[in-house]
């Protein structure tokens, strides 16, 4: 027993050191350069501004992906995927998965997601989706109490689902274009609009105002490694099934963003559907036969 304890402690220290090295390079809450989604339409959305009745336009659905910086993006994607993820994030995630069971890792992910409620709440309000904001408050209250600080997603069991609203989505609903596709070192796939949105969302994280800088970085590191550990097989399957990993990651991201923004616009319109007046029903003119029947009676 005495010989195994130091060995396990040394192994844990090496894992922590590897995670910290990854975090110094990453500094974000999500694994960079990892593929997700399937190839699809571009993510450029010409959204209607808030207050307008029509839903988002789909005029850009058939346009090619807007990727004028492809050469730069491909180099950054190669660094993120081959170097950062291949040599740091993925090995750390594998070690993380060996130390902590899947149940514990999923519970940790749910707790972090619960703490991210202010970002979703504020963006629901900015998107004029009061029912969505109410759902976020209800989810936070239930999961923070009955769900033991968010470790258990009791709200989803009650069919109270999260909205996943973010600032990039909000900017889209105000009619701001997506801009070019963009891959930055240590960051997941983005557009220019979503990159700005991520900066705004960072200011909506209440934990960042409580923890010191080092603690905040540690939270981001652990979150990124934990998320990667929960998707090891998924990412491996995608890597083995596609020929052009860069295009798959780009198109999958843009397609998901386009769909998320369209669904947000649809939800907003449904919430405000009661404000639209129903068309007045004009009285039908009486026919001659009907008038004759009344006279005879």
Secondary structure, DSSP 8 states (H G I E B T S, - for coil): -HHHHHHHHHHHHHHHHHHHHHHHHH-SSS-TT---S---S----B---TT-SS--B-GGGGS----TTHHHHHHHHHIIIIIIIIIIIHHHHHHHHHHS-HHHHHHHHHHHHHHTHHHHHHHHHHTT-HHHHHHHHHHHHHHHHTTTTTTS-HHHHTT-------HHHHHHHTT----SEE--TTS-SEEHHHHHHHHHHHHT-THHHHS-HHHHHHHHHHHHHHHHHTTHHHHHHHHHH-S-HHHHHHHHHHHHHHHHHHHHHHHHHHHTGGGS-----------HHHHHHHHH-
